[in-house]
Amino acid sequence: MRILAIGDPVFARPFQLIGADAKICTNEQEVQRALEELVSSEKIIYGVIILPERYVEKTKKIRQKLIKENRAIPVFIFLPDQTGIKDKRIEELKQLVISAIGAEIKL
């Protein structure tokens, strides 16, 4: 399985230097379209998809659909980018834990 980085050129191009594929998308709609095409395909090409953390909320529906279908692949990795947006994925995971156990864990 291969690795794909999706995002603007500043985010995605460096991953090409280490051997990953890159899909250049300049806005949220392009990112959503690219993901929908990838996950709707019968043939799974990418095992890991790397995205800027600013797309955590915009990709949630697609990721939830994959979970409902019991699809463990692809794995989504969200990394901070030059926009400075960070900790969105941590907050999402925190909310999942709260809903699963019914209490908030303070660290």
C-alpha positions in Angstrom: 0.0 0.0 0.0 1.1 3.5 -0.7 1.0 6.8 1.1 -0.8 9.9 -0.2 -0.5 13.5 1.0 -3.4 15.8 0.2 -3.1 19.5 0.5 -1.7 22.7 -1.0 1.7 22.5 -2.6 3.6 23.7 0.5 2.1 20.9 2.5 2.0 18.0 0.0 5.2 18.4 -2.1 7.7 17.6 0.7 6.0 14.2 1.1 6.9 13.5 -2.5 10.6 13.9 -1.6 10.3 11.0 0.7 8.5 8.8 -1.7 4.8 9.4 -1.0 2.3 10.5 -3.7 0.8 13.9 -3.6 -2.6 15.3 -4.6 -2.6 19.1 -4.8 -5.8 20.6 -3.6 -6.2 24.3 -3.0 -9.5 24.4 -1.1 -11.9 22.3 1.0 -14.1 21.3 -1.8 -11.2 19.8 -3.8 -10.0 17.9 -0.7 -13.5 16.4 -0.2 -13.8 15.5 -3.9 -10.4 13.8 -3.9 -11.2 11.8 -0.7 -14.6 10.8 -2.0 -13.0 9.5 -5.2 -10.4 7.6 -3.2 -12.8 5.9 -0.8 -15.5 5.1 -3.3 -13.1 3.1 -5.5 -13.3 -0.6 -5.2 -9.5 -0.9 -5.4 -7.7 0.4 -2.4 -4.5 2.1 -3.5 -3.5 4.1 -0.5 -3.1 2.7 3.0 -2.2 6.0 4.6 -3.6 9.5 3.7 -1.9 12.5 5.2 -3.8 15.7 5.5 -3.4 19.2 7.0 -5.1 19.3 10.4 -7.3 22.1 9.3 -9.4 19.5 7.4 -10.3 17.4 10.4 -13.8 18.7 10.6 -14.4 18.8 6.8 -13.4 15.1 6.4 -15.3 13.8 9.4 -18.3 12.6 7.4 -16.1 10.6 5.0 -14.1 9.0 7.9 -17.3 8.1 9.8 -18.7 6.5 6.6 -15.6 4.3 6.4 -15.9 3.3 10.1 -19.6 2.3 9.6 -18.4 0.2 6.7 -15.8 -1.5 8.9 -13.0 -0.3 6.7 -9.7 0.1 8.6 -7.9 1.3 5.5 -7.0 4.0 4.7 -5.6 5.4 7.9 -5.9 9.2 8.1 -3.0 11.2 9.6 -3.6 14.9 10.3 -0.5 17.1 10.7 -0.3 20.9 11.5 0.6 23.0 8.5 1.6 26.6 7.8 -1.9 27.9 8.8 -1.1 27.4 12.4 -4.3 25.4 13.1 -3.5 22.5 15.5 -5.0 20.3 18.1 -8.3 19.7 16.2 -7.7 15.9 16.0 -6.8 15.8 19.7 -10.1 17.6 20.5 -12.0 15.2 18.3 -10.5 12.2 20.0 -11.2 13.7 23.4 -14.9 14.1 22.5 -15.0 10.4 21.4 -13.5 9.3 24.7 -16.0 11.4 26.7 -18.9 10.0 24.8 -17.6 6.4 25.1 -17.0 6.5 28.9 -19.4 9.2 29.9 -16.8 11.3 31.7 -14.1 13.7 30.9 -10.5 12.8 31.7 -8.4 15.7 32.8 -4.7 15.4 32.0 
